[in-house]
Amino acid sequence: MSSPIQDPKCFVKRAFTLLRYESDNVFLNIGINIFKIINFIVQSGVIATIIYDTISNFTLMILSENICYIFPMSVILTKMIFSLFNENKIRKIVDEIYKPIMIFRHSSDVGVLTIIRIAMSYQFFDSVIYIVVCISVSATTFLLAETEQFELPIRGVFPVNATVSPNYEVIFAIEIYAIIINCWWVYSFDVVLLSLVRWMTIDLEILQLNYRQCPLLNNPRGTLMVSREGFDAIEKYSFINELKNDDEIYNFVPFNEDQVHVKEDSFLKRFTSCLIHQRQVIKNVNDVNNLFSVVLAIQTISNCTLTCMGLFGLVGQSIKKHTNPANDIVMLQIGFLNLLYWSVFGHMLIVQHDYLMNSIYECGWENHTDDKDFAQVMIITIIQGMTPIVITAGHFFDLSMKTYLAVAKGAGAKLARVIEWAFLNKNLQTKPSKRRIDIMRQKRINY
């Protein structure tokens, strides 16, 4: 019976369709390469005009406004270059991580199918969130520009007069195109990377539940053919109802076809199968860290900056008495939510690794210490258990809630100093004469 679960790679395939522009047609490939070059030139050009505007018209408020575009657009530019030179590596990692999931979706165990189905629901939710964020960024950037006064969506200094027609319309169109391309890349690239972390977490979850099935030899091994019970359970699947239930599997789940029919099943054979699969999960996590760590570090720095600048922009509304804080609210939302989102995903992986170690400890290994073969396997298990399973950003810190809270605390302290300086600067500018009088009076009293 075919699996009732949709292809888990559907979101990744859609993202690859957006990221990869290739064709068997030679002439079409030439056009695609020209399109890539245009994207790179437009992205670089817009960033350059924003940086030049920041330098030429420097104030703290202009810096806080422009940096909210410079940092994320620079991150997108980095992702463009990164994807161009590492496409084959990305595809290889995706295939390795999704390989066990594509096997599990045909499992006869209802619990495994339910876990995957819930993960698919969350994956759809992730996709919707990114689409909403991209639409909100685009809408606020476009709609806040006062076209009657020749105002552009993004500040910049240009080699031509941007306040006359048709220069204004051309520059306006270029900036709109740049924003759309950025949203396109944010959705496509992040959906792929988040999916990798999510499915590694699901793989760990099924693995740790499988360790608990090692001593239960009375329960037969599962198969890789969906049962009628499993098919009906997924057809009647309800996300709300399943959230109330604890994750559980009912048979030892084979990791490949060779493990379905095993003669003389034993604790050692089941335990060894789990151990081999655990080694593959560790390899997948290491491969993701080695390939994406630098990109995640740059993205994390950008998110922290957006959070601080968004908060400072809102404070600036009260200082300068601006009337439209929508852009600052959106930037704060992007920086805060994206950083929080990645921290939650990294934390989920760490939690599942802790559950995995508990399952290994409680699987009944102490009843087999007299077996010499198992003693060797147990040594390997201890060594593997010492290997942390975490997502790192630039090899400097782990993506987890602990790191997120530490970053938020540090950013908040620095932001408080900036706000204090801004209010002090306002007072110095608005009441300089009174302040000088107070100082003179104090000097006279001291004298």
N, C-alpha and C positions, 0 to 999 in steps of 0.2 A: 504494500500500500504506500502511495506517495506521501511525502510529508505535508501536513496541513499548514506548516509554518512558511511564511513568505521567505524568500532568499534574504538572509541577514546582510548580504553584501549589496543590497539594492541601493542604499544610501551612498555607499562608497563608489559604486559604479556610476551613479548620477554625478557625484563630485568629480570623478575622473573624466566624465564626458565634458564637464565645464572646464577642467584644468588642461586637458590634453586635446590639442587641436591637430589631428593627423588625418591623412587620407592617402589612399593608394594612388590617387591621381597626382602626377608630377606637378602640373600647373596649379592645382589646388594647394599643394604643399608649399609652393612658392608664395602664394597669397597668404597662407597661414603664417609663414615665417615673417612676412612683411607686417602682418597684424600684430605679431609678438613684439616686433621692433617698435611699432607705433605705440603700443601699450607702455613699453619701457621708457620711450622718449617722453610721452605725456606725463607719466608718473614722476620721472626725474625732473622734468621742467616745472611742474606744479610745486614740488617740494622746494626747488631752487627759488622760485618767486616768493614763497612764504618765508623762507630763511632770509632773503634779501629785505623783505618788508620788515621783518623783526629787527634786523640790524639798523635799517635806515630810520625807522620810526619807533625806536625802542622806548617803551614804558612797561611797567610791570603788568598792566592789564592787557596790553597787546601781546606781550610774551606769553601770558597765561592762555590767551585765545589762540595764538598761532601754534603754540607747542602741542595743543590738543589735535592738531592736524599733522604737524611735522613728525611726531613720534609714531602714531599708527600707520601713516602712509609710508614711512621708512621701513617699518616692520613688513608691510605688504610688499614693498620693493625687494626686501631681503628674501621673502618667501617666493617671489617670482624667480629670482636668480637661483635660489636653492632648489626649487622644483625642476628647473630647466636642466640642472646638472646632476640631479639625483633621482630622476624619474624611475629608472630601472630598480634602484635600491628600494624605493618606496613601494613599488609593486611587489617586489620579492617579500618584504616584511609583511605587507597586507595579506599575501597568499599564505604565509606561514602562520599568522595569527588566526586567520579565518578557517584554516584547514580543519582543526578539531571541531569548530563550531558547525561547519558544514556536515560533519559526521554525526555530531550530537543531535542535529535536527531530525535525523532519521531514527533516533533511539526508540526502543519499545517502552522505556520508562516514562510514565506520565509526569513525574517530577521534573525530569530534565527538560521535557518539552515545555512545561509551564515556566520554568526559569528563563528559557530562551524567549518565550513569547512575551514575558514581562519586560525583558531587556529590549525587545523590539519596540514595545510601547514607549519606553523611556527614550529610545533612540529617535523615535518620531517626535517626541516632545522636545528633544535637543534641537532638532532641525527647525521646528516651528519657532523656538526662541530666537535662533540666529536669524531667521527670516524676518521676524518682527523687529529685532534690533536693527538690521540692515535697512528696513523700510523706514523706521523712525529716524535714523541718521540721515538718510537721503531726503526725507520729507522736510525735516526741520532745516536742513542746510539750504534746500531750494526755496522753501516758503518764507524764510526769514529775510531773504534778500529783497530789498526795496528797489525794484527795477526802475521805478519812476525817477529815482535819484542815481541811477547807474551804479547801484551797489552790487558787488559780486558775491556769490555764495561763500567764497574763501578769500581772505585778504591776500594781497600780493602786490609786488612792484614789477611792472612790465616794461619792456623796451619801447612800447608804443603807448599812446594815450588811450587808456581804457574807459574814458568817460564820453567818447564820441562813437557814433555809429559809422561803419559796421564793426569797429574794433571791439566794442563792448559785447555785441552778440556773439562774435567768434570766441572771445575769451570765456564768456559765460558758458557756451556749448562745450568748450574744452574742459572746464572745471566740472561740469555735470558728467561728462564722459569719464573723467578721472574718478569721481565719487562712485559711479556705477561699477567701474572696474574694481575698485577697492572692496565694495560690498560683495561683488562676485567672488573675489579671492578669499575674503574672510569666511564666507559661507562654505566654499568648496574645500579649502585647506583645513580649516578647523574641524569640519564634520568628519573628514578622514582621520585626523589625529585623535579626536575624541572617541571615535568608534574603535580605534585600536586599543585605547586604554580601557574602554568599557568591556570589550570582548575578552581582553586578558583577565579582567576582574571576574567575568562570568566563567571563564575557563578555570580560574583558581577556585571559584565557588563549587563547581561540579567536582573538581579534583578533591577538595577537602571533604565533601560529602561521600566521595568514593572511598576515601581512606577508612571511613567509618563502616563501610560494607565489607572490609577485608576479613574480619573474623566471622561474619555471618555466612558460613558456608552452606547453611540450610536453604538460604535464598539463592536460587539459580542466577547465573549471569544473564544480563539483559542481551537483547539482540539489536541489530541495526535495521530493523524493519518495524515501522510504526504499527502498533496494535490498534484494534478497533476502539478499545477503551481510550487510548491516547488520542486518536483522531477525534472521537466525540468530545473529549475533554477540551481540546483546543477549539473545536467548533463552537462550544458553549462558553468559551473563555470570557471572563469579566474581570477587567483590570481592578476595579474597586474591591471585588470579593477576594481576589487572589492576594491583595495586599494584607488582608487580615490573617492569612495563613503563613506558617513558617515554611521556609524552603526545605524540601525533603525529597530524597530519592528512595526507591523501594527495591532496587537490584543493583548489583555491581555493574557499572556502565563500561562497556568495552571502548577502548580508544581507537581501535581499528578493526578491520574484518578478521585479522588473525587471532584476535582475543575473544571472538564470539564463541567458538567451539574449542574448548580446552579439555584435554584428557586429564583426569585426576586433578581437578581443581584444588588449590590449596591456598593457605594464607600467604605463603612466600610468593607464589605466582601473582596473586592480586597485589600484594604490597610492592613487588618489583615493577609491575606495570604502572602503578601510580608514581613510583620513584622516577622511572624513565620519562613519564609525561611531565613531572615536576621539573626535571632538568630542561625540557624543551620550553616550558613557560619561562624559566629563568633566562634562557638564551634569548627568547623573544623580547623580554623586558630590557635586557642589556643592549640588544640591537636597536630598539627604539631610543634608548638613552644615547647611544653612540651617534645615531643619525640626527635626532631632533633636539638634542640637549641645548645646542647653541641658539637655535631658533626659539625655543621655549624661554631661554634666559632673556633674549632681546624682547620677546613679547611680554614677559613678566615685568621687566623694567618699564616698558611702555604703559602697561596697565596701572602700575603704581603711580606713574607720572600723570596719567589721565585722571586718576582718582584725586590726587592732590590738587591739580589744576582746576578740576571741576568744582571742588569745594572752595578753592580760592576765588573762582569766578563768581560763585554764588555770594560769597562774602563781598566781593567787589560790587555786586548789585546794590548793597546797602551803602557802600562807600560812595560810589559814583551816582547812585540812584538811577540805574538803568531800569527800563520798564519790561524787558523781555529776557527772562532767564532761561528760556527753553533750551538754547544751545548748550549752556553750562550743565543743565540737568541731564541732557542726553549724554554728554561726554562723561559725566560722573557715573551715569548708569552703565555705560560701556566699560569703563575702567574697573569699577567696583564689581560688577556682575561677572565679567570675564575672568578677573583674577580669582574671585570666589568660586566660579565654576570649575576652573582648572584645579584649584586647591581641593575641592570636594572630590573630584575624580581621582586625584592622586591619593587622597586619604582613604577612599574606598578600596583601592588596591592594597594599601598598607593593612587595613582592617582584615581583608580577606586572607592576607598572608598570616596574620595572627591567628585567625580561625584555622588555617591550614596546620599551623604548628600544634594547636590544641588537639586537632583531629588525629594527627600522627601520634601524639603522646597518649591519647585515649583509645587507640585502635587495638590494644591488647598485645603489643609487641613483647611485653614482659613474659608472656607465656611461651615464647619461642626462643629464649636466649640460649638454650642448650643446642640449638641447631647452628653448626659452624657456618653454613652458607648464609643463614640469616644474620649472623654476627657481622659478616663482611658487608652485607647490604645495609645494616644499621649504622655502620661507620660512615658509609657514603651519605646516608640520610642525615646524620648529625652535621656533616660538613656542608651539605646543601642547605640545611636549615639555618646555618650561620650566614648565608648569602642574603642580604636584604633585597626585597622586591619593592622598589620604589621608582617613581618617575623623577628624574633630576632635571634641573634647569641650569645649564652651563657648568655642571659638576660643582656648583657652589652651594646649593641648597636643594632640599627635597620639596616637591609640590605636595603639601599637606596642610591641614587646618592649623597646625602648630606654626608652620612657616607663615601662613597667611595672617594669623593674629599678630605675629612678631613684626611683620612688614607693616600691617595696619597701625600698630602701636607706634612704630618709629615714624611713619609718615604723618600720623596725627600730631606727634610732638613737634616735628619740623614745621608742619602747617600752622600750628599755634604761634610759633615764632614769626612766621611770615605775616600772619594776620595782625599780630601785635605791632610789627614794624609798619604795616600798611596803615593802620589806624593812627599811629604816631606820626607818620608822614603826612597824613591828611590834616592832623591838627597843626602841624608845623606850617602847612601851606595855607590853611584857612585863617589862622590867627597869629601871624608872625609878630605883629607889633605888640600885642598883649603879652606874648611870651617874653619878648625883649624887655618890656616894662617890668614884668615880674622878676626877671633876672637882675635887672638894675636895682630894683628895690631890695632884693635879697643881698646884693653886694653892699648896698648902702648900710643896711642893718648890720651886716658883719663888720663893716668898717667902723 
